[in-house]
Amino acid sequence: MTMTDKKDPAAVGGRPALMLGFATLGFALNFWAWALLSPLGPRFKDLLGLSSAQQALLVAVPVIVGSLGRIPVGALTDRFGGRLMFPLISAVTIVPVVFIGVAGQSSLPMLLVGGFFLGIAGTVFAVGVPFVNAWFPPHRRGLAIGIFGAGMGGTAISALTTVKLVKTGGSVTPFLITAIALALYAAIAWLVMRDAPGRTIAAQPLLGRLAATAKLAITWQACVLYAVTFGGYVAFSVYLPAYLQTGYGLEQADAANRMAGFVVLAVVMRPIGGWLSDRIGSVPVLTGVFAVVAVAAAVQALTPGLMPVGTIAFLIMAAALGAGSGATFALVAQAAPADKVGAVTGLVGAAGGLGGFVPPLLMGFLYGELGSYGFGLALLAATSALTVVLTMTVVRLTATRQAGHGAPSLLQARAR
């Protein structure tokens, strides 16, 4: 039994609620930075004469870098803790944010370079999950990690403010404001944040730990689940403005506002998905989530009118994808070994980000070839239906076996 199993941090003078708040704030601010290019995609398309594929590539580059970067960052967090990694990631992100704002908007190559390093901000997710996980007992981790996951609403901040700030203050303004916010957070986080007392510190070398993590069944199963749930969320958050402008003829600001509504609903539902997982288990929640996404995506694949059917379909998908993201990491928190939560999170988080990287490129390509987004949404519906089957069979079996090897059951959690 690890030290984390023996001690409740709150019982030894810890401050779990405060630490959760700072972690969530750091997640939101870094995701704000990570998503800065997405609302400006249509603007860059017009200014630089980009094709639909180039525009999709521009907004996808930070996603893939942030996703793959979670693998080493999660493993490093197991070793060095969130108290170091949160301010470090935030401080490093300031560099590409300032670069893009001041010098990086003149050409596609400059934007791609800035976007590549902007992807560092997306790795912060792999810092927060093991950090929060260590501060809370098993029966409260679903809700706690769900609340932390609501920090993905930083993308909504970007969607709601970036275009408006460019129009009122110039192209540099949103980047400088974001850089200042990151600098303030990095300084305060360094002074205030602390790792949980008695947290399990990984002693195994980085590569050995990643290799051991890759052998865990829960790692790859959660990768698939998160690739669909969070990947779907990311894909819509970066590509929905372009979809609404091209497919429905909306103005840029209107499309950005609708995307923000999608993001906000997904953010609100993420802790609810974690809370439901604490109560009834992650597997039933995930089964319902994927069934709902399959139906809603199938409806939208027919390209109905935006009001009301299209709007309802997208909002239903937003709610389901948000709840599913929370439920996936409730499953990880219960099933992953304490000294590998960060490493598992890194791999699963990478899968989620990569799940968001492919659809925008695919949607752009399919629209260019077919003149319709319907086939891409039909693929989402089919993928979600297959994931329902996976969840009800393989994932359920793994969760049951893990409970039999010492993971607290739902009844045990309620009894505490």
C-alpha positions in Angstrom: 0.0 0.0 0.0 1.3 3.4 -0.9 1.5 6.5 1.3 -1.2 8.0 -0.8 -3.5 5.1 0.2 -2.7 5.5 3.9 -3.3 9.2 4.2 -6.2 11.5 3.3 -4.4 14.9 2.6 -7.2 16.8 4.2 -6.6 14.9 7.4 -2.9 16.0 7.6 -3.6 19.7 7.2 -3.7 19.7 3.4 -5.7 22.2 1.4 -7.3 20.1 -1.4 -10.0 22.6 -2.4 -7.5 25.4 -2.7 -5.1 23.2 -4.7 -7.9 22.0 -6.9 -8.9 25.7 -7.6 -5.3 26.7 -8.6 -4.9 23.6 -10.8 -8.2 24.3 -12.5 -7.2 28.0 -13.0 -3.9 27.0 -14.5 -5.6 24.5 -16.8 -8.0 27.2 -18.0 -5.4 29.8 -18.6 -3.1 27.5 -20.5 -6.0 26.2 -22.6 -6.9 29.8 -23.3 -3.5 30.2 -24.8 -3.6 26.8 -26.5 -6.8 27.8 -28.4 -5.8 31.3 -29.5 -5.3 30.4 -33.2 -8.7 28.7 -33.7 -11.0 31.7 -33.6 -8.6 33.6 -35.9 -8.5 30.8 -38.5 -11.0 32.4 -40.8 -9.2 35.8 -40.5 -5.8 34.2 -41.4 -7.5 32.4 -44.3 -8.6 35.7 -45.7 -5.4 37.7 -44.9 -2.9 35.1 -46.1 -5.0 33.5 -48.8 -5.0 30.0 -47.1 -6.8 27.0 -48.5 -9.3 25.1 -46.3 -6.7 22.4 -45.8 -4.1 25.0 -44.7 -6.5 26.6 -42.3 -7.3 23.2 -40.8 -3.5 22.5 -40.5 -2.9 25.8 -38.8 -5.4 25.2 -36.0 -4.5 21.5 -35.7 -0.7 21.9 -35.2 -1.0 23.2 -31.5 -3.4 20.3 -30.9 -1.0 17.5 -32.0 2.0 19.0 -30.2 0.1 19.5 -27.0 -1.2 16.0 -27.3 2.0 14.2 -27.9 3.8 16.4 -25.3 1.5 15.1 -22.6 3.3 11.8 -22.7 6.6 13.0 -21.3 5.0 15.8 -19.2 2.7 13.3 -17.4 5.6 11.0 -16.6 7.7 14.0 -15.4 4.8 15.1 -13.2 4.8 11.7 -11.5 8.5 12.4 -10.6 8.6 16.2 -9.9 5.0 17.0 -9.0 2.5 19.6 -10.1 3.9 22.3 -7.8 6.9 22.6 -10.2 5.3 21.7 -13.5 2.3 24.0 -13.4 4.3 27.3 -13.2 7.0 25.9 -15.5 4.5 25.0 -18.3 2.8 28.4 -17.9 6.0 30.4 -18.0 7.3 28.5 -21.1 4.0 29.1 -22.9 4.5 32.9 -22.7 7.3 32.7 -25.3 5.2 31.4 -28.3 2.2 33.6 -27.2 4.3 36.7 -27.4 6.0 35.6 -30.6 2.8 35.0 -32.5 1.3 38.3 -31.2 4.3 40.5 -32.1 6.0 38.8 -35.1 4.2 35.6 -36.1 1.1 36.7 -38.0 2.8 37.7 -41.3 3.0 34.3 -43.0 1.8 30.7 -42.7 5.3 29.4 -41.9 5.6 31.9 -39.0 2.2 30.9 -37.7 3.0 27.2 -37.9 6.2 27.7 -36.0 4.4 29.8 -33.3 1.6 27.2 -33.2 4.0 24.4 -32.8 5.4 25.8 -29.6 2.0 27.1 -28.5 1.2 23.4 -28.2 3.2 23.3 -25.0 0.2 24.8 -23.3 -1.9 21.8 -24.1 0.4 19.5 -22.1 -0.7 21.0 -18.8 -3.6 18.6 -18.6 -1.2 15.8 -17.9 0.1 17.8 -14.9 -3.2 18.5 -13.4 -4.7 15.0 -13.2 -2.0 13.3 -11.1 -1.7 16.5 -9.0 -5.4 16.6 -8.2 -5.6 12.8 -7.9 -3.1 12.8 -5.0 -5.1 15.4 -3.1 -8.3 13.4 -2.9 -9.4 10.0 -1.7 -10.6 7.5 -4.3 -14.3 7.9 -3.7 -14.0 11.7 -4.4 -11.6 11.7 -7.4 -14.3 11.4 -10.1 -15.9 14.7 -9.1 -12.5 16.4 -8.3 -10.9 15.5 -11.6 -14.1 16.4 -13.3 -14.0 19.9 -11.7 -10.3 20.2 -12.8 -11.3 19.1 -16.3 -13.7 22.0 -16.5 -10.6 24.1 -17.0 -10.9 23.1 -20.6 -13.3 26.0 -20.7 -10.3 28.1 -21.3 -11.0 27.5 -25.0 -14.4 29.3 -24.4 -12.5 32.4 -23.1 -10.5 32.4 -26.3 -13.6 31.9 -28.5 -15.5 34.7 -26.8 -12.7 37.3 -26.6 -10.1 36.8 -29.3 -11.9 38.1 -32.3 -13.4 41.0 -30.3 -10.0 42.0 -28.9 -8.5 42.0 -32.4 -11.3 44.2 -33.7 -11.0 46.7 -30.8 -7.3 46.7 -29.9 -5.5 45.2 -32.9 -4.0 41.8 -33.8 -1.5 41.9 -30.9 -3.9 42.6 -28.1 -5.3 39.1 -27.3 -1.8 37.6 -27.2 -0.4 40.2 -24.9 -3.3 39.9 -22.5 -2.9 36.1 -22.4 0.8 36.4 -21.8 0.3 38.7 -18.9 -2.3 36.4 -17.4 0.1 33.4 -17.7 2.9 35.4 -16.1 0.8 36.3 -13.1 -0.4 32.8 -12.7 3.1 31.3 -12.9 4.4 33.6 -10.2 1.4 33.0 -7.8 1.3 29.3 -8.4 5.0 29.0 -7.6 4.4 30.7 -4.2 1.0 29.0 -3.3 0.8 25.6 -4.8 2.0 22.5 -2.9 2.0 18.8 -3.8 -0.2 16.6 -1.7 1.4 15.3 1.6 2.5 11.7 1.1 2.0 11.6 -2.6 3.6 8.6 -4.3 6.8 9.8 -6.1 7.8 7.7 -9.1 11.3 6.3 -8.7 11.5 4.3 -11.9 13.4 6.0 -14.8 11.2 7.8 -17.3 11.5 5.4 -20.2 11.0 2.4 -18.0 7.9 3.9 -16.4 6.4 4.7 -19.8 7.1 1.2 -21.0 5.4 -0.3 -17.9 2.5 2.1 -18.3 2.1 1.0 -21.9 1.6 -2.6 -20.7 -1.5 -1.7 -18.6 -4.8 -2.7 -20.2 -6.5 0.4 -18.7 -4.1 2.7 -20.5 -5.1 1.6 -24.0 -8.7 1.2 -23.3 -8.9 4.7 -21.8 -7.0 6.0 -24.8 -9.8 4.8 -27.1 -12.5 6.3 -24.8 -10.8 9.6 -24.5 -9.9 9.8 -28.2 -13.7 9.8 -28.9 -14.9 12.0 -26.0 -12.2 14.6 -25.6 -11.1 14.2 -29.1 -14.6 15.0 -30.3 -14.7 18.0 -28.0 -11.4 19.4 -29.3 -12.3 18.8 -32.9 -15.5 20.7 -32.6 -13.9 23.5 -30.5 -11.2 24.1 -33.2 -13.3 23.5 -36.3 -16.8 24.4 -35.5 -16.5 28.0 -36.5 -15.2 27.1 -39.9 -18.0 24.4 -40.2 -20.7 26.9 -39.3 -19.4 29.6 -41.6 -18.9 27.3 -44.6 -21.9 25.0 -44.1 -24.4 27.5 -42.8 -23.1 30.9 -44.0 -22.8 32.4 -40.5 -20.7 35.5 -39.8 -17.4 35.0 -38.0 -18.5 36.4 -34.7 -21.8 34.5 -34.7 -19.9 31.2 -35.5 -17.4 31.9 -32.7 -20.2 32.6 -30.2 -22.0 29.4 -31.1 -18.7 27.5 -30.7 -18.3 29.1 -27.2 -21.8 27.8 -26.3 -20.7 24.3 -27.3 -17.6 24.6 -25.2 -19.4 26.0 -22.1 -21.9 23.2 -22.1 -19.2 20.5 -22.5 -17.2 22.2 -19.6 -20.3 22.2 -17.3 -21.0 18.5 -18.0 -17.4 17.3 -17.4 -17.6 17.4 -13.6 -21.1 16.1 -13.8 -19.8 13.1 -15.7 -17.2 12.6 -12.9 -19.8 12.9 -10.2 -22.1 10.4 -11.8 -19.1 8.0 -12.1 -18.5 8.3 -8.4 -22.2 7.4 -7.8 -23.0 4.7 -10.4 -19.7 3.8 -11.9 -17.8 5.0 -15.0 -18.8 2.2 -17.3 -22.6 2.9 -17.3 -21.9 6.6 -17.7 -19.6 6.0 -20.7 -22.0 3.5 -22.3 -24.8 6.1 -22.3 -22.5 8.9 -23.5 -21.3 7.0 -26.6 -24.9 5.9 -27.5 -26.1 9.6 -27.3 -23.2 10.8 -29.4 -23.8 8.2 -32.0 -27.5 9.2 -32.4 -26.8 13.0 -32.4 -23.9 12.7 -34.9 -26.1 10.6 -37.2 -28.8 13.3 -37.2 -26.3 16.0 -37.9 -24.7 14.0 -40.7 -28.0 14.7 -42.6 -27.2 18.4 -42.4 -30.5 19.5 -41.0 -31.4 23.2 -40.6 -29.4 24.9 -38.0 -32.5 26.0 -36.1 -33.6 24.1 -34.2 -32.4 20.5 -35.2 -28.8 21.3 -35.9 -28.4 23.4 -32.8 -30.0 20.7 -30.6 -27.8 18.0 -32.1 -24.6 19.9 -31.4 -25.7 20.8 -27.9 -26.5 17.2 -27.1 -23.1 16.1 -28.5 -21.4 18.8 -26.4 -23.1 17.6 -23.2 -22.3 13.9 -23.9 -18.7 14.5 -24.9 -18.1 16.7 -21.8 -19.7 14.0 -19.4 -17.7 11.3 -21.2 -14.4 13.1 -20.7 -15.1 13.4 -17.0 -16.1 9.7 -16.7 -13.0 8.5 -18.6 -10.7 10.1 -16.0 -12.8 8.9 -13.2 -12.1 5.5 -14.5 -8.3 6.2 -14.8 -8.2 7.6 -11.3 -9.7 4.4 -9.9 -7.9 1.9 -12.1 -4.3 3.3 -12.6 -1.5 2.6 -10.1 -0.8 5.6 -7.9 2.8 6.1 -9.1 1.7 5.9 -12.8 -1.3 8.2 -12.8 0.6 10.9 -14.6 2.1 8.5 -17.1 -1.3 7.0 -17.8 -2.8 10.5 -18.1 -0.1 11.5 -20.5 -0.8 8.6 -22.9 -4.6 8.9 -22.5 -4.4 12.7 -22.9 -2.3 12.3 -26.0 -4.9 10.0 -27.5 -7.6 12.6 -26.7 -5.7 15.3 -28.4 -4.8 13.2 -31.4 -8.5 12.3 -31.6 -9.1 16.1 -32.0 -6.3 16.5 -34.5 -7.5 14.1 -37.2 -11.2 15.2 -37.6 -10.5 18.9 -38.6 -8.1 17.7 -41.3 -10.5 15.0 -42.4 -13.4 17.4 -42.4 -11.5 20.0 -44.4 -10.4 17.3 -46.9 -13.8 15.8 -47.3 -15.5 19.1 -47.8 -12.9 20.0 -50.5 -13.6 16.7 -52.2 -17.3 16.2 -51.7 -18.6 19.7 -50.9 -20.3 18.3 -47.7 -19.5 17.6 -44.1 -22.1 14.9 -43.8 -19.7 11.9 -44.4 -17.3 13.1 -41.6 -20.2 13.3 -39.1 -21.4 9.8 -40.2 -17.9 8.5 -39.4 -18.2 10.0 -35.9 -21.6 8.3 -35.4 -20.2 4.9 -36.5 -17.1 5.3 -34.3 -19.3 6.1 -31.3 -21.5 3.1 -31.9 -18.4 0.8 -32.0 -17.2 2.4 -28.8 -20.4 1.5 -27.1 -19.7 -2.1 -27.8 -16.1 -1.8 -26.5 -17.2 -0.1 -23.3 -19.9 -2.8 -22.6 -17.5 -5.6 -23.1 -13.7 -5.1 -22.8 -13.7 -2.0 -20.6 -16.3 -3.4 -18.3 -14.3 -6.6 -17.8 -11.1 -4.6 -17.1 -12.9 -2.4 -14.5 -14.4 -5.5 -12.8 -11.0 -7.2 -12.6 -9.4 -4.0 -11.2 -12.0 -3.9 -8.5 -11.2 -7.5 -7.6 -7.5 -6.5 -7.2 -7.9 -3.9 -4.6 -9.5 -0.9 -6.3 -12.4 0.4 -4.1 -15.8 -0.7 -5.2 -18.7 1.7 -5.4 -20.2 0.3 -2.3 -16.9 0.7 -0.4 -16.6 4.2 -1.6 -20.1 5.1 -0.4 -19.4 3.5 3.0 -16.4 5.8 3.7 
